């Protein structure tokens, strides 16, 4: 190989490596620390190209097998990643197997920006490896432009997986454009074809031979021009596109939102059921909090069944960095707290405001409510650090705020049948006229002014309890706890046409450190377009003496304990209950169906295409039949691993066949060569000649197959290159050029 061809080969190898690694920035942008992930993916692309190139050289003529030959190296790399960044299974080899089986499902059921563990890296790593390996085989078989296709397909998949990381996507597109520039720079000049069957008559003049000695400057100049024409605009687009398209309203949907974890039924104590008990025993230490005096949100409850409010429970495993909220209030302050849980029940994590990051615990995140759930069971005895943006409503008048409605908000307006008869009348009188914010404020004011906070009253917050509590505006009502007042606010707001929900949380610790049961409180929230959820405090300031400790028989039927068996799942938010264990791939077995279908199509279509190509030697005019038969013979020679110099004639081909198949009579070979020369150069041929050529080629192809190694015989009818060679005979002339003679 001269210097020019060596340079072209290096450029082509660099092009396929760059194409395979082009998606690395976009794939890495979906993790907590993108830089290390991008580096690992880029190294994977380099290793895939190098290993597959070596395998292709050793397995000459068996290109697809070279892709499979490199997979053991990829598996070893996956085990190394499992040792350095383990997932749920800590041992390297079992962890790699677990990641291989569940990586795709876990990526779809994990919130964006998780830590890079092997169970979340296996799928991208293998995808990059396969893209590099397939591109290498295509490139070494002379299909340089199609070698860009695996990288382009992988880039499209990465864009679908991370639609919100547009900046990294532009850089990935620029890298793919750079790979295309290298491909164009490395492409050799096409040799002219003089016949459909791949005949090429080469005449080497002395001038042409001398001209070949100094092409390197021209190649370098052409490569530089192509790079400037393709790569520089691509890089410019990557720099300019983010600013130009930032305001474009069209946004792709995140596929993770379609792949929430399947939840399993479990006994859950409604968080609102604790409020009455805690109000009667306010000194129980629940947790210690340091880092700032700020209220903490515990659980948001959006669905009302008529007997109780149910917390949202579509939790997606999340990394330390949580996905941003769809709507952020106009004014916020950032808060970070360190929490050490003591006697707090349940699996929910108290966090400041809208949570943005949690360190120290594996959590599930409910995007709709912002609620966090421990993936390791009850939070008691655990410590963690939580950061969030706390809304600041100081000075906010809300005169122009519009209550959200329409698709996606029906669940926040729904009231089940069985409401007290006077509920609508009380809601209408309490809300009055005016904008949504003014009406919501009047409902909260009505509850604060008409009732008394009475610790220790029997629990319950459904229709039965509210029917006994609520009185028309202007009259004096009885006493209750924040459990009843928050529920009353949300129910009255929905009756007044305002989308609402209930939130349970904790006020700042009185001593600045220890949050006690008496700090627990519930409030209501209303959703406004462009603003988000706005909090309203319906709890009266006036307190009465504590009620007697309730006996079990004092509770109503809505005692706050429910079995989450999926009954009454009407809100459209998915199954309720706890989180499914990480790695539960249930429901994702269907992901294995498309690869199996493609494999069956591959195993079926390739032999059918081979048979279709062979039938061309049995139909049509005599000349076309002979040339088609000769093409199939050249295909069989390539499948058998035979190579010919570019200057080989039909006589050279016959000699090579005679050497490979010693039992073949020389007479039929000479007759076949003469018929092919006649058909290729316009000589007379008959239908009998075509029939002889077809029969002779079938016999020679069968002999070549029998004389091949077991591996080649196994791949004989499934090699996908054979139909391509038959469809484009000129490709065969790179190894077997034929002609009448020199």
Secondary structure, DSSP 8 states (H G I E B T S, - for coil): --HHHHHHHHHHHHHHHHHHHTTHHHHHTTBSSHHHHHHHHHHHHHHHHHHHHHHHHHTTT-HHHHHHHTHHHHHHHHHHHHHHS--SS-SHHHHHHHHHHHHHHHHHTB-SSB---HHHHHHHHHHHHHHHHHHHHHHHTT-TTGGGHHHHHHHHHHHHH-TT-HHHHHHHHHHHHHHHHHHHHH-------SSTT--------HHHHHHGGG-HHHHHHHHHHHHHHHHHHHHHHHHHHHHHHTT-------GGGG--------EEE-TTHHHHHHHHSTT-EEEEEES----EEEEEEEEE-SS-EEE----EEE-SB----SS--SSEEEEEEEEEESS--SSB--BSSEEEEEESS-EEE-TTT--EEETTS--TT-EEEEEEEEE--TT---TT--B--STT-GGGT---S---TTHHHHHHHHH-SS-HHHHHHHHHHHHHHH-EEETT-----SHHHHHHH---TTS---EE-HHHHHHHHHHHHHHTT--EEEEEEE---TTSSEEEGGGEEEEEEEEETTTEEEEE----S-EE-------GGGS-S--SEEE-SSTT--SSS---SS---TT--TT-TTHHHHHHHHHHHHHHHHHHHHHHHHHTTTSS-HHHHHHHHHHHHHHHHHHTT----TT--HHHHHHHHHHH-TTS-HHHHHHHHHHHHHHHTT----HHHHHHHHHHHHHHHHHHHHTS-HHHHHHTTT-THHHHHHH-GGGGGGT----S--
